[in-house]
Amino acid sequence: MTTTAPPTVTFPDGRTAPALGQGTWYLGDDPRRRAAELEALRTGLDLGLTLVDTAEMYGDGAAEALVGEAIAGRRDEVFLVSKVLPGNASRRGTVDACHASLRRLGTDRLDLYLLHWRGGHPLSDTVEAMEALVEEGAIGAWGVSNFDVDDLDDLAAATGAGGSPRASGPHTDQVLYNLARRGPEFDLLPRLRADGVPLMAYSPVDHGELLDHPVVASVAHDLGVTPAQLALAWVLRLAPDVCVAVKAGSAAHTRENAAALDVDIDDQAFVQLERAFPAPTAAVPLEVL
């Protein structure tokens, strides 16, 4: 079990959350796994991984229902994040989708509500709906996912200067970021840092691809950790500018993830990883999984 408390990230409105949280993509899909997945989520809460990220898209709401059951009686411990599909992100549709997510989650509020990716509805309409949800108390703040720098520019133009102080801009941008997908380091991460907005990383093990990479495996072996723990620790090195949500389907997997907080990546290991996964030297279009 980890002995290290998770580092935290601070959002623009001053609220904080653990830099290592729990993701739920592909959870809730199979009723046969429900008990194990509930135990995984509850174990994460016990270990301090109280940022929980979900979305209406995940299992057509099944992941939200799973999370709602897992956090029942513990809502106040959780920093709860969900997302609206771009097809639902009209002025009225965003509000309706949020209320549907709240019902599935069994709660009256989300801490963050994200636009899952950019779609056909005008950003100004989505922003207007997000701000209305903040004023209603249904969400604490809003953010985006899979937005590149040019998308953030368009979002800033759509937001304007007249919104609520709590909801005048995004509170996070959740993007694909890991050892193999370092593009955000060149321009997106510096942009978010300048705006005081933490990046939320998803797929820190690159959908499992990093677990079989020979350099990752070798460095992890030398450090006495698993490849997954090494990949997670590498992303967490950027806290408090970056937080990460990682999925676990069992309590043992959750404990393995949490133990990444204890991993110390020494200079030699960093050099090996940098050689195998060099930092970008020019702008790279944002990758999406």
N, C-alpha and C positions, 0 to 999 in steps of 0.2 A: 504494500500500500504506500502511496506517495506520502512523504513527510513534508512536502513543500506546498504552501498555500499558493493557489493560482495567482499570478500577477493580474493586475486589473487594467482595463481601458476606461478612459473617461470620454463621454460623449459631449457634444457641444453645449447641452443644457446642464452639464455638471453631474449627471448621473454616472455611476460606474457599474461595470459588470466584469466577471472573470474573463481573462484573455483566452482561456481554454474552456470551450463550451461543448454542448452536445448537438449533433446534427441528426436529422430524422429522414433523410432521403432514402427511400425504399423500405422504411419501417412501416409496419401496419398492413403490409400487403398480404401476408399469409397468416390466417388465424392460428395455424399450428405453432407459429413462433411467438404468439402474442405474450404468453407468460414470460418467456425469456427476455423479450424486448422491454416489457414493463420493468422487470428486475434490473435490466441494464440501465434504463433511465433513472430509476430510483436510486441505484447504486451511485450513479453519477452525482445526483443531488447530495447524497451523503458525503461524497468526496469533495464537494465544493464546486462541481462543474454545473453551476446553476444558470448559466446562459443556455437556453434551449431554443434551437432554431428549427422552424417547420414551415409549411406552406400549404395553401389550399390545393396546389397541384399534386403534392405527394400522396399517391394512392387515392386521388380524387377525394381528399378529405380524411382518409383513413389514418394518416399519420397524425393529423390534428386530434382526432378522436383518441388515439393512443396516448398522445401527450396529455390530453385532458384527464385521462384516467390515471396516468403516472403522477401528475402533480396535484391530484385531488387532496385537499387538506393541507397542501404545502405551497399554495399559490404565492404567498408573500415572500417565499424564499427564492423565487424564480424570476429571472430577467427573460421575458418571453417575447420571441420574435416570430412573426409569420409574414406571408407574402401574398400579394394579389397578382393573379395572372394578367398579362397585358390585355388580353381580350376582354377582361372585366373592368379595366381601369378607366372607364368613363367617369364623369362627375357622379352620376347616380350609382353606376355599377361598382365603383370602389367602396362606397359606403355599404351597399348591400352585401358585397363579398366580405367585408370586414365583419359585419354583424353575423354572417353565416359562420365565419371562422370562430368567432367568440362563442357561438352556440356549441360548435363541435368541441372546443377546448374547455367548455364549462366554466368560463370566466367572464368578467365584465370589462376586461381591459387587456390590451397588448402593450408591452413596453416599447416595441418598435414594430412598425408595419412598413414593408418594403414593396416597391414595384419590382416584380420578379425579373423582368427585362423590358426593354423598350418595345412598344408595339405601335398600333395605328392611332390610338386615341391621343389627342393633343396633350402634351405634358402639362400645360396650364390647367386643363380640366382635372387631371390626376392630382396635381398639387392643391388645387382648390378643395377637392374632396378630402385629401389628407389633412389639410388645415382644419376643415370642418370636423373631422374625427378627433383631432386634438382638442378643439374647443368643446366637443361633446364629452370628452373624457374617455372615449373608447380606445384611444391610443395615447401613449406618452409622447411619442415623436414618430417621424417617418424617415425613410431612407430609400435607397435604390439598390439594385443588384444588376450585375453585368453591364455597368455603364463605363464606357471609356472616357477619356478626357474631353473629346468633342461632345459627347453626350452630356457631360457635366456642364459644359459651356451652354448648351441649349437649355439645360435644366435651370441654370442660374438666370438666364434670360426669361424663362417662363415663371420663375418664382417671384422676381421683382423684389422691391424693398418694403412692400407694405404688409407683409404677412405677420402672423403672430411671432413674437420673439422666440418662442419655443419651436416654431415650425416654419421658419423663414428659409430653411435650407435643409439638405439631407443630413442625417446624423450618422450614416454609414454608407459604404458602397461595398456590397458583398460580391467578390469576384473569385475566379479561379486563380489560385496562387500557391505554388509549391516549388520544390527544388527544380523540377523539370519545366516549370512555367513561370519564369522570372520576369516576363515582360513588364508587369506593373511597376517594377523597381525604377524603370527609366523615367517615366513621366507621371503615371497615375498616382503612385505612392507619394512622390514629392508634392503633387497638387493637393492631395488630401491632407498631408501634413501641414501645408501652408494654410489650409482652411480649418485646421483643428478638428478634422473628421477622421476617426479610425477606420482603417480598412478591415473588413471581415473576410477572411479567407475560407474558401470551401475546397473540398477534395485535397487535403494536405498530403495524401499518399498517392495522388493522381489515379484514382480509381484502382488502386492496387498495383499499378505499373511500377512504382518505385520499390515495392517490396522485393522484387526479383532483380533489381538492377545490381550488377556485380560490385560496383563501387560502394553503393549504399550498404549492401550486405557486408562487405569487407570492413568498412569503417564502423558499422554497428557492432560487428563481432569484436573488433579491437577495443571498443568502448564498453563492451559487456552489456549491450542493450539490443533491443529488437530493431529491425529496419523501420517499423512503424513508429517506434518511439523516437528514433533519430530524425525521421522526416518531420514529425510533429515539433520536436525541440528546435529544429532549424527554423520553422516558421515562427515559433514563439520567441525566438531571439529578438524579434522586432517589436515585441510588446514594450510600451503601451500604444504604439502606433498601429499595431495589427493584433486582431484577435482571430480565433479559428474555431469553427464548429466541426466536430468529427463524429461520425456515426459509430455506434457499437451495437451489436446484436445480442450480446450476452454480458453478464456481470463481469466475467473474466476479461473480456475485451475492453470493457470500460475501465477496469483497474489497470490494464496494460496502457491504455491511453493516458490515464491520469499520472502514471509513473513517468511519463515523458517530462513532467515538470522537474524531476530530479536529475535529468540528463545534462551533463556538462560537456559541451562540445569543445574540445581543446583546439589549440592553434593548428596542430598537425592535421586534425580531422577536418578543420575548416579549409585548409589548403587543398586537401584531397577532394573535397566536395566542390570547391570552386573550380578546380581543373576539370572535373567531370561535368559540371553544370555552370558554365561561366555566366556572369551577369551580363545583361544586354548592354550594348554600346550604341544603340539607336532605338528609336521608337518601334515598338512591336504591336500590331493590332491585338486588342484584347481577345484572349481565347476563351471559349465557352464550352462547357460539357453539358 
